[in-house]
Amino acid sequence: MVLNCLQDPHPRVRWAACNAIYWLLDNFSPHLQEKYHNQVLLALAEAVDDFHPRVLAHAATALCNFGVPGKPETLIPYLDGLVNKLLVLIKVSKIEATKLQSA
């Protein structure tokens, strides 16, 4: 149900879904990560591409909370795509910060 909310047309619903996923990962670690890593990681990776800055920031934060304690190999199949998406976010945020400073 929460993952479906990441597809909602309203950004507040998508943000709330990212927030819920963050806290679910925090409270149900490592069971949630071990059992649902494929669905959750793919959904969060898609949410990082969201056009709304708060949604993508919360999706990135939830991704950072995803580590599976004692099982880093769980993330290996996803690392290339996730790291590339996060690097793009860093570059874009630096460009936006520079624009704001020069304005």
N, C-alpha and C positions, 0 to 999 in steps of 0.2 A: 504494500500500500504506500509506504513512504517513497519507494523508488518511483512509483507511478506519478507522484506529486512533482517530481523533477521535470516532468513534461507539461505541467500546468501552464496555461497562457499568462497567468499573473505572476510577476516577479516575486511578490511577497510569499506566495505559496512555494515557489521554487526555493527561495531563501530559507523558509521554515523547514522544508524537506532537508536541505543541507545541514541545517542546525540540528534537526532530529537525528540525522545519520551520525553527525559528529558525536552527540551524546550517547547514542546507542553503541557506537564503537568504543567509547570510553567506558561505559558501564558493563558491556557484555564481552569484553576482551578476555581471552582470545577466541572464545567460541564463535562469535559472529564472524570474525575475520576468517577463521578456518573453514567454516561451513558455507559462507556466502561471498567469499572474496571475489569470485568471477562477476556476479551480478552487481555488487556494490562498487567495485573498482571501475567497471565499464560505465556505470551510471554516473559516477562522480567525474570520470574523465570527460564524459560528454558535457556535464554541467560546467566544467572549467571553460568550455567554449561559449558559455552564455554571454549574451550581449550586455546584460545588466551587471555593473561592476560589483555590487554587493553579493549577488548570487555566485559569480565566479570566484570572488574572494573567499566566500564561505565554503565553496566546493573545494578549493585548494587547501583550506584549513582542515577540512574533513579528511582529505587525502593524506595530509601530514600526520593525522591521528590514526592512520590505518595500520601501521606496523604490526606484524604478527609476532608476538614475543617468542623467541626461540626458533622461528621458522622463516628466516628471511627469503628462502627459496620460493616462497609463495608469491612474492612480488616480482621475481625475475622475468616472467613472461610479459609483464606490463611496464617494466622500467623504461624502455626506450620511448614509448609513446608518452608516458607520464612526465618524464624528465623534459622532453621536448616541449610539451605544453606548458610546464612550469617555467621553463626558460623564456618562452615567448611572453608569458605574463610579466616576468621580471623586466624584460626589455621594454615592453609597452609601458609599464609603470614608471620606468626611468624616463622615457620620452615624455610622458604626461607630466611628471614632476618638473622636468626642465621647462616645458611650455608654461606651467603655472608660475614658475620662478621668474620667467622672462616677461610675463604679462604685467 
